[in-house]
Amino acid sequence: MNKQSDVVSLVNISTQKWPPRHRTYFGSLTIQSPEAGAAYAVTPVRACTSVMDLGDKRTMEIRLSAQEIAEDLVREINGDSGEGSYHGVFVAAGPEPTQEELADARKKLETFHRRLVETADLEWERSHNMMFITDLERRAARELGLEKPWLYDPKPMADCPACGEKIRPGVAVCRTCGAILDREKAAKFGLVEAEEKSGEVAKAAEKKTAREK
């Protein structure tokens, strides 16, 4: 049975979903993410025993404390995005994080997010190519509540009701078959008028042809 000292709390303030972490000495552990409206989530980490291979069929059991295991997980997760990265995961001093611990984690996370946004801004200024903006940088901008020209959420394509061709949501006129999908929007940009004039010209040509016959 575990003693209280054999369990520590790994705290996560990020909404990012992390894949399970695997270790030979405890198997698989899922780092919990905060539920909607919650400031943080706690994942209990327990002490366990690992076996060291000494060679010549000799082994030795090593007791790993909960603190050691949790700190190893924190280093892995926070360092997931390279040197200096931070993803809002830390080991609390007690069963629940203090306000000071949470404030410090939020400050570190915000600093990391702002650094990512600055990097994305520089890349956008250089290339104006969204392909060079990473998902992590977009997530950072969203977390900070910023509006950026390089920040977008791709939406699924729709089917044109007339020809069935794939079109982007919000398109006024299908570029494949010319069907008007949003008359008000098409009229705003003069697309309906152009279509009507084109129809009138076609009708006039048909009448002329009929008279000549």
N, C-alpha and C positions, 0 to 999 in steps of 0.2 A: 504494500500500500504506500502511495507517495506521501511524503511529508509536504507541508505547505511550502517549504523552502525549495522543494523539487519542482515547483510549477511557477512559471513567470508569464506575464502578459505581453504578447506582441501586439502592438497597436498600429492600426492602419487608418489614416485620415483621407486617403485618396479614394476616389470612386472607381479607379481603374481595377479591372478584374485580373487577378494574377493566376497563372496556371499553377497546379499543385507542385509543391517542391518535394523532391525525392532524395532520400538518404538511405544508405544501407542499414543504418542503425535504428531508424524509426519508420522506414517505409515511405509513405506519402502523407503530406500535410498541406491542406488548403488554407491559404491566408484569407481570412474573411474581409469583405469590403463593407463599408457603412451602408445600411439600408436607407431608403429615401427619407430625408429629414434628419438623419442621425449625423452627429459630428465625427464619430469614429466607430471602429469595430475592433473587438478584442479576440485574438486567437490564443488560447492557452498552449503553452509549450512545456512539455514535461521532460524531466531528466530520463536518461536511459543508459543502457550498457552497450558498448561497442566491443568488438573482438578484433584484436590486432594479431596479424599473422607474423610470427617470429621466424618462420622457416623451419625446416626439418620437422614438419608436422607439429610444431609447437605453436600455441596460441596464448594470448593473454587478454583477459577482460579489462576494459578500461571504462570507468564510470564517467559519463559526460553530464555535466550539470545542465539544468534547464537554461541558465544564463548563457553558457557557452553556445548551446545549440541555437538559441534565439538570436544572439549577436551574429552568428554565422549566417543565419537566414537574412537578417537585416542588411548585412554587408552585400550579400548576393543581390537582393532586390533593389536596394538603393543604388547599387553600382551597375544595374542592368543596362543603363544607357551611356556608359562610358565614364571617364574621369570627371569627378565633380558632380555627377548626377545625384538626384535625391527624389524619392517617390513617396515620401510621407509615411514611412514605416519606421517604428522605433520600439525599444524595449522599455516598458514602464517600470518605475521603481517599485510600484505596488500593484495590487490586483487591478486597479483602475488608474488611468493616467490623470495626473494633476492638471489644473488649468495652466500652470507654468509650462509643463511639458507639451501640452497641446499648442500653446501659443508659440513656443519655440519651433515646433514641427511645422506649423502653418507658415511661419516666417521663412524657414528654410525652403519649403515647397514653393512659396511665392517667388522667392529669389531665383530658384531654378527655372520656374516657368517664364519669368521675365527674361532670363538669359536665352531661353529657347526662342522666344518671340523676337528678341533683338537679332538673333542669328537668321531667323526667317525673313525679317525685314531687310537685312543686308543682301540676302540671296535674291529676294524679290526685286530689289533695286538693281541688282546686277543682271539678272536674267529675265525677269518677268515671265517665268515659267513655273506653273504650279507643280510640275512633275518633280521639281527640286525641293519642294516644301514637304517635310516629313509629317506623318500622322501624329507623332509626338509633339511637334511644333503646333499643329492645328489644335490638338487637345489642350495644350498650354494656353493658347489664345482663348479658347472657350472657357476654361477654368477661370481666367482672369476677366471674362466678360468683355473682351475686346472685339472690335470690328476691324477686320483687315481685308485688303483686296485679294489676298491669297487664301483667305479662309472661306471654304465652301463645303457644303454637304451634298455629295452626289446623290441624285434621286433616280429611281428606276425609270426606265423608258416605258412609254405607253404605246398602244396600238392606234393607228389612225382608223377611225370608224369607217372611212370610205374605202381605203385601199389595203389596210392592214399593215402598212409599213411602220417600223419602229420610229417614234418621235419623242422629243424631249417634252416633259410636262410644261404647260403654259404656252406652247406654240400656237400662234394665231392661225397660220395657214400651213397646211402640209406641203412641203417642198417637192414631194414626189408626185402627188396627184392634183395639188392645188385646192383641195377641199378646205373650206373655211371652218375652222374649229372654234374660234372665238370671234364672233362678228364685231363685237364692240371694240375689242383690241385691234382687230384688223382694220376697222374704220379709222381708228385713232392714228394709225400710221399710213393711211391712204391706200391700204391693200384692197379693201372692198371696192373703192371707187375705181381703182385700176382694173379690177376684175370685171366690174359692170361695164366700163368703157370698152374693154376687150370683147365682151359679149355683144355689145351694141355694134361694134365694128364688124364682127363676124356675121351678125344678122343682116346688116346693111349690104355686106358683100354677097350674102346668099340671095337677097332680094334683087340685087343688080344682075346677078347671074341668071335668075329666073326671068327677068324682063328681057334680057338679051336673047334668051332662048325663044 
